[in-house]
């Protein structure tokens, strides 16, 4: 499990379909809305 940086929920990285790549790192999300929020401003979340 990894942490969704937007909402703080635990996410199963093997199951989630919501994945972004930043600087070669994969970031996992619980839902589409969290991914979109992150994609708009990754710096806000420390990326
Ligand atoms: Zn989330």
mmCIF file of the protein (N, C-alpha, C, O) and its ligand, coordinates in Angstrom:
data_MODEL
# 
_entry.id   MODEL 
# 
loop_
_entity.id 
_entity.type 
_entity.pdbx_number_of_molecules 
1 polymer     1 
2 non-polymer 1 
# 
_entity_poly.entity_id                      1 
_entity_poly.type                           'polypeptide(L)' 
_entity_poly.nstd_linkage                   no 
_entity_poly.nstd_monomer                   no 
_entity_poly.pdbx_seq_one_letter_code       
;(UNK)(UNK)(UNK)(UNK)(UNK)(UNK)(UNK)(UNK)(UNK)(UNK)(UNK)(UNK)(UNK)(UNK)(UNK)(UNK)
(UNK)(UNK)(UNK)(UNK)(UNK)(UNK)(UNK)(UNK)(UNK)(UNK)(UNK)(UNK)(UNK)(UNK)(UNK)(UNK)
(UNK)(UNK)(UNK)(UNK)(UNK)(UNK)(UNK)(UNK)(UNK)(UNK)(UNK)(UNK)(UNK)(UNK)(UNK)
;
_entity_poly.pdbx_seq_one_letter_code_can   XXXXXXXXXXXXXXXXXXXXXXXXXXXXXXXXXXXXXXXXXXXXXXX 
_entity_poly.pdbx_strand_id                 A 
# 
loop_
_entity_poly_seq.entity_id 
_entity_poly_seq.num 
_entity_poly_seq.mon_id 
_entity_poly_seq.hetero 
1 1  UNK n 
1 2  UNK n 
1 3  UNK n 
1 4  UNK n 
1 5  UNK n 
1 6  UNK n 
1 7  UNK n 
1 8  UNK n 
1 9  UNK n 
1 10 UNK n 
1 11 UNK n 
1 12 UNK n 
1 13 UNK n 
1 14 UNK n 
1 15 UNK n 
1 16 UNK n 
1 17 UNK n 
1 18 UNK n 
1 19 UNK n 
1 20 UNK n 
1 21 UNK n 
1 22 UNK n 
1 23 UNK n 
1 24 UNK n 
1 25 UNK n 
1 26 UNK n 
1 27 UNK n 
1 28 UNK n 
1 29 UNK n 
1 30 UNK n 
1 31 UNK n 
1 32 UNK n 
1 33 UNK n 
1 34 UNK n 
1 35 UNK n 
1 36 UNK n 
1 37 UNK n 
1 38 UNK n 
1 39 UNK n 
1 40 UNK n 
1 41 UNK n 
1 42 UNK n 
1 43 UNK n 
1 44 UNK n 
1 45 UNK n 
1 46 UNK n 
1 47 UNK n 
# 
loop_
_struct_asym.id 
_struct_asym.entity_id 
A 1 
B 2 
# 
loop_
_chem_comp.id 
_chem_comp.type 
_chem_comp.mon_nstd_flag 
UNK 'L-peptide linking' . 
ZN  non-polymer         . 
# 
_pdbx_entity_nonpoly.entity_id   2 
_pdbx_entity_nonpoly.name        ? 
_pdbx_entity_nonpoly.comp_id     ZN 
# 
_pdbx_nonpoly_scheme.asym_id         B 
_pdbx_nonpoly_scheme.entity_id       2 
_pdbx_nonpoly_scheme.mon_id          ZN 
_pdbx_nonpoly_scheme.ndb_seq_num     1 
_pdbx_nonpoly_scheme.pdb_seq_num     101 
_pdbx_nonpoly_scheme.auth_seq_num    101 
_pdbx_nonpoly_scheme.pdb_mon_id      ZN 
_pdbx_nonpoly_scheme.auth_mon_id     ZN 
_pdbx_nonpoly_scheme.pdb_strand_id   A 
_pdbx_nonpoly_scheme.pdb_ins_code    . 
# 
loop_
_atom_site.group_PDB 
_atom_site.id 
_atom_site.type_symbol 
_atom_site.label_atom_id 
_atom_site.label_alt_id 
_atom_site.label_comp_id 
_atom_site.label_asym_id 
_atom_site.label_entity_id 
_atom_site.label_seq_id 
_atom_site.pdbx_PDB_ins_code 
_atom_site.Cartn_x 
_atom_site.Cartn_y 
_atom_site.Cartn_z 
_atom_site.occupancy 
_atom_site.B_iso_or_equiv 
_atom_site.pdbx_formal_charge 
_atom_site.auth_seq_id 
_atom_site.auth_comp_id 
_atom_site.auth_asym_id 
_atom_site.auth_atom_id 
_atom_site.pdbx_PDB_model_num 
ATOM   1   N  N  . UNK A 1 1  ? 0.825   -1.199 0.000   1.00 0.00 ? 1   UNK A N  1 
ATOM   2   C  CA . UNK A 1 1  ? 0.000   0.000  0.000   1.00 0.00 ? 1   UNK A CA 1 
ATOM   3   C  C  . UNK A 1 1  ? 0.866   1.259  0.000   1.00 0.00 ? 1   UNK A C  1 
ATOM   4   O  O  . UNK A 1 1  ? 1.928   1.318  0.621   1.00 0.00 ? 1   UNK A O  1 
ATOM   5   N  N  . UNK A 1 2  ? 0.375   2.247  -0.711  1.00 0.00 ? 2   UNK A N  1 
ATOM   6   C  CA . UNK A 1 2  ? 1.046   3.552  -0.714  1.00 0.00 ? 2   UNK A CA 1 
ATOM   7   C  C  . UNK A 1 2  ? 0.002   4.613  -0.390  1.00 0.00 ? 2   UNK A C  1 
ATOM   8   O  O  . UNK A 1 2  ? -1.201  4.352  -0.389  1.00 0.00 ? 2   UNK A O  1 
ATOM   9   N  N  . UNK A 1 3  ? 0.494   5.809  -0.119  1.00 0.00 ? 3   UNK A N  1 
ATOM   10  C  CA . UNK A 1 3  ? -0.419  6.872  0.277   1.00 0.00 ? 3   UNK A CA 1 
ATOM   11  C  C  . UNK A 1 3  ? -0.782  7.770  -0.901  1.00 0.00 ? 3   UNK A C  1 
ATOM   12  O  O  . UNK A 1 3  ? 0.085   8.223  -1.648  1.00 0.00 ? 3   UNK A O  1 
ATOM   13  N  N  . UNK A 1 4  ? -2.042  8.010  -1.047  1.00 0.00 ? 4   UNK A N  1 
ATOM   14  C  CA . UNK A 1 4  ? -2.529  9.009  -1.989  1.00 0.00 ? 4   UNK A CA 1 
ATOM   15  C  C  . UNK A 1 4  ? -2.162  10.383 -1.426  1.00 0.00 ? 4   UNK A C  1 
ATOM   16  O  O  . UNK A 1 4  ? -2.636  10.758 -0.353  1.00 0.00 ? 4   UNK A O  1 
ATOM   17  N  N  . UNK A 1 5  ? -1.311  11.146 -2.149  1.00 0.00 ? 5   UNK A N  1 
ATOM   18  C  CA . UNK A 1 5  ? -0.832  12.419 -1.584  1.00 0.00 ? 5   UNK A CA 1 
ATOM   19  C  C  . UNK A 1 5  ? -1.925  13.482 -1.478  1.00 0.00 ? 5   UNK A C  1 
ATOM   20  O  O  . UNK A 1 5  ? -1.786  14.444 -0.722  1.00 0.00 ? 5   UNK A O  1 
ATOM   21  N  N  . UNK A 1 6  ? -3.000  13.314 -2.225  1.00 0.00 ? 6   UNK A N  1 
ATOM   22  C  CA . UNK A 1 6  ? -4.050  14.335 -2.233  1.00 0.00 ? 6   UNK A CA 1 
ATOM   23  C  C  . UNK A 1 6  ? -4.964  14.193 -1.019  1.00 0.00 ? 6   UNK A C  1 
ATOM   24  O  O  . UNK A 1 6  ? -5.180  15.159 -0.288  1.00 0.00 ? 6   UNK A O  1 
ATOM   25  N  N  . UNK A 1 7  ? -5.496  13.004 -0.804  1.00 0.00 ? 7   UNK A N  1 
ATOM   26  C  CA . UNK A 1 7  ? -6.472  12.835 0.270   1.00 0.00 ? 7   UNK A CA 1 
ATOM   27  C  C  . UNK A 1 7  ? -5.905  12.093 1.473   1.00 0.00 ? 7   UNK A C  1 
ATOM   28  O  O  . UNK A 1 7  ? -6.527  12.066 2.535   1.00 0.00 ? 7   UNK A O  1 
ATOM   29  N  N  . UNK A 1 8  ? -4.715  11.483 1.313   1.00 0.00 ? 8   UNK A N  1 
ATOM   30  C  CA . UNK A 1 8  ? -4.082  10.811 2.439   1.00 0.00 ? 8   UNK A CA 1 
ATOM   31  C  C  . UNK A 1 8  ? -4.527  9.374  2.655   1.00 0.00 ? 8   UNK A C  1 
ATOM   32  O  O  . UNK A 1 8  ? -4.088  8.719  3.600   1.00 0.00 ? 8   UNK A O  1 
ATOM   33  N  N  . UNK A 1 9  ? -5.397  8.883  1.782   1.00 0.00 ? 9   UNK A N  1 
ATOM   34  C  CA . UNK A 1 9  ? -5.856  7.503  1.907   1.00 0.00 ? 9   UNK A CA 1 
ATOM   35  C  C  . UNK A 1 9  ? -4.787  6.516  1.471   1.00 0.00 ? 9   UNK A C  1 
ATOM   36  O  O  . UNK A 1 9  ? -3.915  6.848  0.668   1.00 0.00 ? 9   UNK A O  1 
ATOM   37  N  N  . UNK A 1 10 ? -4.856  5.305  2.000   1.00 0.00 ? 10  UNK A N  1 
ATOM   38  C  CA . UNK A 1 10 ? -3.981  4.248  1.510   1.00 0.00 ? 10  UNK A CA 1 
ATOM   39  C  C  . UNK A 1 10 ? -4.527  3.706  0.198   1.00 0.00 ? 10  UNK A C  1 
ATOM   40  O  O  . UNK A 1 10 ? -5.731  3.501  0.045   1.00 0.00 ? 10  UNK A O  1 
ATOM   41  N  N  . UNK A 1 11 ? -3.608  3.474  -0.759  1.00 0.00 ? 11  UNK A N  1 
ATOM   42  C  CA . UNK A 1 11 ? -3.993  3.005  -2.089  1.00 0.00 ? 11  UNK A CA 1 
ATOM   43  C  C  . UNK A 1 11 ? -3.199  1.739  -2.400  1.00 0.00 ? 11  UNK A C  1 
ATOM   44  O  O  . UNK A 1 11 ? -1.998  1.666  -2.139  1.00 0.00 ? 11  UNK A O  1 
ATOM   45  N  N  . UNK A 1 12 ? -3.884  0.745  -2.959  1.00 0.00 ? 12  UNK A N  1 
ATOM   46  C  CA . UNK A 1 12 ? -3.198  -0.462 -3.407  1.00 0.00 ? 12  UNK A CA 1 
ATOM   47  C  C  . UNK A 1 12 ? -2.609  -0.202 -4.791  1.00 0.00 ? 12  UNK A C  1 
ATOM   48  O  O  . UNK A 1 12 ? -3.338  -0.117 -5.779  1.00 0.00 ? 12  UNK A O  1 
ATOM   49  N  N  . UNK A 1 13 ? -1.299  -0.078 -4.850  1.00 0.00 ? 13  UNK A N  1 
ATOM   50  C  CA . UNK A 1 13 ? -0.642  0.317  -6.110  1.00 0.00 ? 13  UNK A CA 1 
ATOM   51  C  C  . UNK A 1 13 ? -0.760  -0.745 -7.201  1.00 0.00 ? 13  UNK A C  1 
ATOM   52  O  O  . UNK A 1 13 ? -0.511  -0.458 -8.372  1.00 0.00 ? 13  UNK A O  1 
ATOM   53  N  N  . UNK A 1 14 ? -1.136  -1.961 -6.830  1.00 0.00 ? 14  UNK A N  1 
ATOM   54  C  CA . UNK A 1 14 ? -1.312  -3.014 -7.829  1.00 0.00 ? 14  UNK A CA 1 
ATOM   55  C  C  . UNK A 1 14 ? -2.714  -2.996 -8.426  1.00 0.00 ? 14  UNK A C  1 
ATOM   56  O  O  . UNK A 1 14 ? -2.955  -3.579 -9.483  1.00 0.00 ? 14  UNK A O  1 
ATOM   57  N  N  . UNK A 1 15 ? -3.619  -2.334 -7.755  1.00 0.00 ? 15  UNK A N  1 
ATOM   58  C  CA . UNK A 1 15 ? -5.017  -2.363 -8.196  1.00 0.00 ? 15  UNK A CA 1 
ATOM   59  C  C  . UNK A 1 15 ? -5.509  -1.052 -8.776  1.00 0.00 ? 15  UNK A C  1 
ATOM   60  O  O  . UNK A 1 15 ? -6.395  -1.053 -9.630  1.00 0.00 ? 15  UNK A O  1 
ATOM   61  N  N  . UNK A 1 16 ? -4.956  0.062  -8.334  1.00 0.00 ? 16  UNK A N  1 
ATOM   62  C  CA . UNK A 1 16 ? -5.500  1.341  -8.765  1.00 0.00 ? 16  UNK A CA 1 
ATOM   63  C  C  . UNK A 1 16 ? -5.239  1.602  -10.242 1.00 0.00 ? 16  UNK A C  1 
ATOM   64  O  O  . UNK A 1 16 ? -4.199  1.215  -10.775 1.00 0.00 ? 16  UNK A O  1 
ATOM   65  N  N  . UNK A 1 17 ? -6.187  2.259  -10.895 1.00 0.00 ? 17  UNK A N  1 
ATOM   66  C  CA . UNK A 1 17 ? -6.015  2.637  -12.305 1.00 0.00 ? 17  UNK A CA 1 
ATOM   67  C  C  . UNK A 1 17 ? -5.531  4.076  -12.417 1.00 0.00 ? 17  UNK A C  1 
ATOM   68  O  O  . UNK A 1 17 ? -5.235  4.552  -13.513 1.00 0.00 ? 17  UNK A O  1 
ATOM   69  N  N  . UNK A 1 18 ? -5.450  4.766  -11.293 1.00 0.00 ? 18  UNK A N  1 
ATOM   70  C  CA . UNK A 1 18 ? -5.150  6.200  -11.321 1.00 0.00 ? 18  UNK A CA 1 
ATOM   71  C  C  . UNK A 1 18 ? -3.700  6.428  -10.926 1.00 0.00 ? 18  UNK A C  1 
ATOM   72  O  O  . UNK A 1 18 ? -3.346  6.438  -9.747  1.00 0.00 ? 18  UNK A O  1 
ATOM   73  N  N  . UNK A 1 19 ? -2.882  6.610  -11.939 1.00 0.00 ? 19  UNK A N  1 
ATOM   74  C  CA . UNK A 1 19 ? -1.442  6.718  -11.726 1.00 0.00 ? 19  UNK A CA 1 
ATOM   75  C  C  . UNK A 1 19 ? -0.900  7.902  -12.520 1.00 0.00 ? 19  UNK A C  1 
ATOM   76  O  O  . UNK A 1 19 ? -1.224  8.067  -13.696 1.00 0.00 ? 19  UNK A O  1 
ATOM   77  N  N  . UNK A 1 20 ? -0.083  8.718  -11.883 1.00 0.00 ? 20  UNK A N  1 
ATOM   78  C  CA . UNK A 1 20 ? 0.620   9.792  -12.590 1.00 0.00 ? 20  UNK A CA 1 
ATOM   79  C  C  . UNK A 1 20 ? 2.109   9.539  -12.493 1.00 0.00 ? 20  UNK A C  1 
ATOM   80  O  O  . UNK A 1 20 ? 2.583   8.895  -11.557 1.00 0.00 ? 20  UNK A O  1 
ATOM   81  N  N  . UNK A 1 21 ? 2.844   10.049 -13.468 1.00 0.00 ? 21  UNK A N  1 
ATOM   82  C  CA . UNK A 1 21 ? 4.290   9.949  -13.421 1.00 0.00 ? 21  UNK A CA 1 
ATOM   83  C  C  . UNK A 1 21 ? 4.891   11.345 -13.317 1.00 0.00 ? 21  UNK A C  1 
ATOM   84  O  O  . UNK A 1 21 ? 4.609   12.210 -14.146 1.00 0.00 ? 21  UNK A O  1 
ATOM   85  N  N  . UNK A 1 22 ? 5.709   11.559 -12.310 1.00 0.00 ? 22  UNK A N  1 
ATOM   86  C  CA . UNK A 1 22 ? 6.362   12.844 -12.123 1.00 0.00 ? 22  UNK A CA 1 
ATOM   87  C  C  . UNK A 1 22 ? 7.850   12.593 -11.917 1.00 0.00 ? 22  UNK A C  1 
ATOM   88  O  O  . UNK A 1 22 ? 8.244   11.852 -11.016 1.00 0.00 ? 22  UNK A O  1 
ATOM   89  N  N  . UNK A 1 23 ? 8.665   13.206 -12.749 1.00 0.00 ? 23  UNK A N  1 
ATOM   90  C  CA . UNK A 1 23 ? 10.120  13.040 -12.657 1.00 0.00 ? 23  UNK A CA 1 
ATOM   91  C  C  . UNK A 1 23 ? 10.520  11.569 -12.565 1.00 0.00 ? 23  UNK A C  1 
ATOM   92  O  O  . UNK A 1 23 ? 11.411  11.201 -11.799 1.00 0.00 ? 23  UNK A O  1 
ATOM   93  N  N  . UNK A 1 24 ? 9.850   10.741 -13.354 1.00 0.00 ? 24  UNK A N  1 
ATOM   94  C  CA . UNK A 1 24 ? 10.174  9.328  -13.379 1.00 0.00 ? 24  UNK A CA 1 
ATOM   95  C  C  . UNK A 1 24 ? 9.631   8.525  -12.209 1.00 0.00 ? 24  UNK A C  1 
ATOM   96  O  O  . UNK A 1 24 ? 9.835   7.314  -12.130 1.00 0.00 ? 24  UNK A O  1 
ATOM   97  N  N  . UNK A 1 25 ? 8.935   9.204  -11.297 1.00 0.00 ? 25  UNK A N  1 
ATOM   98  C  CA . UNK A 1 25 ? 8.347   8.512  -10.148 1.00 0.00 ? 25  UNK A CA 1 
ATOM   99  C  C  . UNK A 1 25 ? 6.869   8.313  -10.384 1.00 0.00 ? 25  UNK A C  1 
ATOM   100 O  O  . UNK A 1 25 ? 6.197   9.190  -10.927 1.00 0.00 ? 25  UNK A O  1 
ATOM   101 N  N  . UNK A 1 26 ? 6.362   7.172  -9.981  1.00 0.00 ? 26  UNK A N  1 
ATOM   102 C  CA . UNK A 1 26 ? 4.936   6.927  -10.087 1.00 0.00 ? 26  UNK A CA 1 
ATOM   103 C  C  . UNK A 1 26 ? 4.242   7.348  -8.803  1.00 0.00 ? 26  UNK A C  1 
ATOM   104 O  O  . UNK A 1 26 ? 4.719   7.102  -7.695  1.00 0.00 ? 26  UNK A O  1 
ATOM   105 N  N  . UNK A 1 27 ? 3.099   7.990  -8.994  1.00 0.00 ? 27  UNK A N  1 
ATOM   106 C  CA . UNK A 1 27 ? 2.287   8.415  -7.853  1.00 0.00 ? 27  UNK A CA 1 
ATOM   107 C  C  . UNK A 1 27 ? 0.894   7.809  -8.026  1.00 0.00 ? 27  UNK A C  1 
ATOM   108 O  O  . UNK A 1 27 ? 0.313   7.868  -9.110  1.00 0.00 ? 27  UNK A O  1 
ATOM   109 N  N  . UNK A 1 28 ? 0.373   7.238  -6.966  1.00 0.00 ? 28  UNK A N  1 
ATOM   110 C  CA . UNK A 1 28 ? -0.878  6.483  -7.058  1.00 0.00 ? 28  UNK A CA 1 
ATOM   111 C  C  . UNK A 1 28 ? -2.009  7.205  -6.341  1.00 0.00 ? 28  UNK A C  1 
ATOM   112 O  O  . UNK A 1 28 ? -1.807  7.868  -5.324  1.00 0.00 ? 28  UNK A O  1 
ATOM   113 N  N  . UNK A 1 29 ? -3.214  7.058  -6.905  1.00 0.00 ? 29  UNK A N  1 
ATOM   114 C  CA . UNK A 1 29 ? -4.383  7.755  -6.353  1.00 0.00 ? 29  UNK A CA 1 
ATOM   115 C  C  . UNK A 1 29 ? -5.547  6.795  -6.181  1.00 0.00 ? 29  UNK A C  1 
ATOM   116 O  O  . UNK A 1 29 ? -5.622  5.747  -6.822  1.00 0.00 ? 29  UNK A O  1 
ATOM   117 N  N  . UNK A 1 30 ? -6.461  7.191  -5.286  1.00 0.00 ? 30  UNK A N  1 
ATOM   118 C  CA . UNK A 1 30 ? -7.627  6.340  -5.005  1.00 0.00 ? 30  UNK A CA 1 
ATOM   119 C  C  . UNK A 1 30 ? -8.714  6.545  -6.051  1.00 0.00 ? 30  UNK A C  1 
ATOM   120 O  O  . UNK A 1 30 ? -9.512  5.643  -6.309  1.00 0.00 ? 30  UNK A O  1 
ATOM   121 N  N  . UNK A 1 31 ? -8.746  7.729  -6.652  1.00 0.00 ? 31  UNK A N  1 
ATOM   122 C  CA . UNK A 1 31 ? -9.813  8.002  -7.624  1.00 0.00 ? 31  UNK A CA 1 
ATOM   123 C  C  . UNK A 1 31 ? -9.371  9.071  -8.613  1.00 0.00 ? 31  UNK A C  1 
ATOM   124 O  O  . UNK A 1 31 ? -8.377  9.769  -8.414  1.00 0.00 ? 31  UNK A O  1 
ATOM   125 N  N  . UNK A 1 32 ? -10.155 9.173  -9.695  1.00 0.00 ? 32  UNK A N  1 
ATOM   126 C  CA . UNK A 1 32 ? -9.859  10.101 -10.774 1.00 0.00 ? 32  UNK A CA 1 
ATOM   127 C  C  . UNK A 1 32 ? -9.728  11.548 -10.269 1.00 0.00 ? 32  UNK A C  1 
ATOM   128 O  O  . UNK A 1 32 ? -8.834  12.280 -10.693 1.00 0.00 ? 32  UNK A O  1 
ATOM   129 N  N  . UNK A 1 33 ? -10.615 11.943 -9.374  1.00 0.00 ? 33  UNK A N  1 
ATOM   130 C  CA . UNK A 1 33 ? -10.607 13.332 -8.881  1.00 0.00 ? 33  UNK A CA 1 
ATOM   131 C  C  . UNK A 1 33 ? -9.289  13.666 -8.191  1.00 0.00 ? 33  UNK A C  1 
ATOM   132 O  O  . UNK A 1 33 ? -8.784  14.779 -8.332  1.00 0.00 ? 33  UNK A O  1 
ATOM   133 N  N  . UNK A 1 34 ? -8.730  12.719 -7.448  1.00 0.00 ? 34  UNK A N  1 
ATOM   134 C  CA . UNK A 1 34 ? -7.454  12.956 -6.769  1.00 0.00 ? 34  UNK A CA 1 
ATOM   135 C  C  . UNK A 1 34 ? -6.323  13.075 -7.790  1.00 0.00 ? 34  UNK A C  1 
ATOM   136 O  O  . UNK A 1 34 ? -5.443  13.924 -7.648  1.00 0.00 ? 34  UNK A O  1 
ATOM   137 N  N  . UNK A 1 35 ? -6.345  12.236 -8.805  1.00 0.00 ? 35  UNK A N  1 
ATOM   138 C  CA . UNK A 1 35 ? -5.328  12.299 -9.848  1.00 0.00 ? 35  UNK A CA 1 
ATOM   139 C  C  . UNK A 1 35 ? -5.373  13.649 -10.574 1.00 0.00 ? 35  UNK A C  1 
ATOM   140 O  O  . UNK A 1 35 ? -4.336  14.265 -10.820 1.00 0.00 ? 35  UNK A O  1 
ATOM   141 N  N  . UNK A 1 36 ? -6.574  14.094 -10.908 1.00 0.00 ? 36  UNK A N  1 
ATOM   142 C  CA . UNK A 1 36 ? -6.726  15.370 -11.606 1.00 0.00 ? 36  UNK A CA 1 
ATOM   143 C  C  . UNK A 1 36 ? -6.237  16.527 -10.751 1.00 0.00 ? 36  UNK A C  1 
ATOM   144 O  O  . UNK A 1 36 ? -5.540  17.422 -11.228 1.00 0.00 ? 36  UNK A O  1 
ATOM   145 N  N  . UNK A 1 37 ? -6.613  16.494 -9.487  1.00 0.00 ? 37  UNK A N  1 
ATOM   146 C  CA . UNK A 1 37 ? -6.176  17.545 -8.561  1.00 0.00 ? 37  UNK A CA 1 
ATOM   147 C  C  . UNK A 1 37 ? -4.644  17.577 -8.498  1.00 0.00 ? 37  UNK A C  1 
ATOM   148 O  O  . UNK A 1 37 ? -4.038  18.649 -8.525  1.00 0.00 ? 37  UNK A O  1 
ATOM   149 N  N  . UNK A 1 38 ? -4.036  16.413 -8.414  1.00 0.00 ? 38  UNK A N  1 
ATOM   150 C  CA . UNK A 1 38 ? -2.581  16.323 -8.351  1.00 0.00 ? 38  UNK A CA 1 
ATOM   151 C  C  . UNK A 1 38 ? -1.941  16.811 -9.652  1.00 0.00 ? 38  UNK A C  1 
ATOM   152 O  O  . UNK A 1 38 ? -0.979  17.579 -9.630  1.00 0.00 ? 38  UNK A O  1 
ATOM   153 N  N  . UNK A 1 39 ? -2.484  16.359 -10.781 1.00 0.00 ? 39  UNK A N  1 
ATOM   154 C  CA . UNK A 1 39 ? -1.910  16.705 -12.088 1.00 0.00 ? 39  UNK A CA 1 
ATOM   155 C  C  . UNK A 1 39 ? -1.924  18.216 -12.335 1.00 0.00 ? 39  UNK A C  1 
ATOM   156 O  O  . UNK A 1 39 ? -1.065  18.740 -13.044 1.00 0.00 ? 39  UNK A O  1 
ATOM   157 N  N  . UNK A 1 40 ? -2.886  18.901 -11.756 1.00 0.00 ? 40  UNK A N  1 
ATOM   158 C  CA . UNK A 1 40 ? -2.980  20.345 -11.940 1.00 0.00 ? 40  UNK A CA 1 
ATOM   159 C  C  . UNK A 1 40 ? -1.852  21.081 -11.219 1.00 0.00 ? 40  UNK A C  1 
ATOM   160 O  O  . UNK A 1 40 ? -1.416  22.146 -11.655 1.00 0.00 ? 40  UNK A O  1 
ATOM   161 N  N  . UNK A 1 41 ? -1.386  20.504 -10.113 1.00 0.00 ? 41  UNK A N  1 
ATOM   162 C  CA . UNK A 1 41 ? -0.350  21.187 -9.341  1.00 0.00 ? 41  UNK A CA 1 
ATOM   163 C  C  . UNK A 1 41 ? 0.462   20.229 -8.486  1.00 0.00 ? 41  UNK A C  1 
ATOM   164 O  O  . UNK A 1 41 ? 0.324   20.207 -7.263  1.00 0.00 ? 41  UNK A O  1 
ATOM   165 N  N  . UNK A 1 42 ? 1.321   19.428 -9.143  1.00 0.00 ? 42  UNK A N  1 
ATOM   166 C  CA . UNK A 1 42 ? 2.112   18.436 -8.387  1.00 0.00 ? 42  UNK A CA 1 
ATOM   167 C  C  . UNK A 1 42 ? 3.004   19.077 -7.315  1.00 0.00 ? 42  UNK A C  1 
ATOM   168 O  O  . UNK A 1 42 ? 3.290   18.461 -6.288  1.00 0.00 ? 42  UNK A O  1 
ATOM   169 N  N  . UNK A 1 43 ? 3.433   20.299 -7.562  1.00 0.00 ? 43  UNK A N  1 
ATOM   170 C  CA . UNK A 1 43 ? 4.338   20.976 -6.604  1.00 0.00 ? 43  UNK A CA 1 
ATOM   171 C  C  . UNK A 1 43 ? 3.685   21.163 -5.256  1.00 0.00 ? 43  UNK A C  1 
ATOM   172 O  O  . UNK A 1 43 ? 4.348   21.135 -4.219  1.00 0.00 ? 43  UNK A O  1 
ATOM   173 N  N  . UNK A 1 44 ? 2.383   21.355 -5.279  1.00 0.00 ? 44  UNK A N  1 
ATOM   174 C  CA . UNK A 1 44 ? 1.633   21.516 -4.043  1.00 0.00 ? 44  UNK A CA 1 
ATOM   175 C  C  . UNK A 1 44 ? 1.810   20.311 -3.132  1.00 0.00 ? 44  UNK A C  1 
ATOM   176 O  O  . UNK A 1 44 ? 1.722   20.417 -1.909  1.00 0.00 ? 44  UNK A O  1 
ATOM   177 N  N  . UNK A 1 45 ? 2.064   19.157 -3.756  1.00 0.00 ? 45  UNK A N  1 
ATOM   178 C  CA . UNK A 1 45 ? 2.176   17.917 -2.999  1.00 0.00 ? 45  UNK A CA 1 
ATOM   179 C  C  . UNK A 1 45 ? 3.624   17.459 -2.868  1.00 0.00 ? 45  UNK A C  1 
ATOM   180 O  O  . UNK A 1 45 ? 3.899   16.311 -2.518  1.00 0.00 ? 45  UNK A O  1 
ATOM   181 N  N  . UNK A 1 46 ? 4.531   18.368 -3.153  1.00 0.00 ? 46  UNK A N  1 
ATOM   182 C  CA . UNK A 1 46 ? 5.944   18.062 -2.925  1.00 0.00 ? 46  UNK A CA 1 
ATOM   183 C  C  . UNK A 1 46 ? 6.649   17.364 -4.063  1.00 0.00 ? 46  UNK A C  1 
ATOM   184 O  O  . UNK A 1 46 ? 7.712   16.776 -3.865  1.00 0.00 ? 46  UNK A O  1 
ATOM   185 N  N  . UNK A 1 47 ? 6.063   17.417 -5.278  1.00 0.00 ? 47  UNK A N  1 
ATOM   186 C  CA . UNK A 1 47 ? 6.710   16.785 -6.438  1.00 0.00 ? 47  UNK A CA 1 
ATOM   187 C  C  . UNK A 1 47 ? 7.196   17.820 -7.448  1.00 0.00 ? 47  UNK A C  1 
ATOM   188 O  O  . UNK A 1 47 ? 7.762   17.457 -8.479  1.00 0.00 ? 47  UNK A O  1 
HETATM 189 ZN ZN . ZN  B 2 .  ? -7.560  10.112 -2.986  1.00 0.00 ? 101 ZN  A ZN 1 
# 
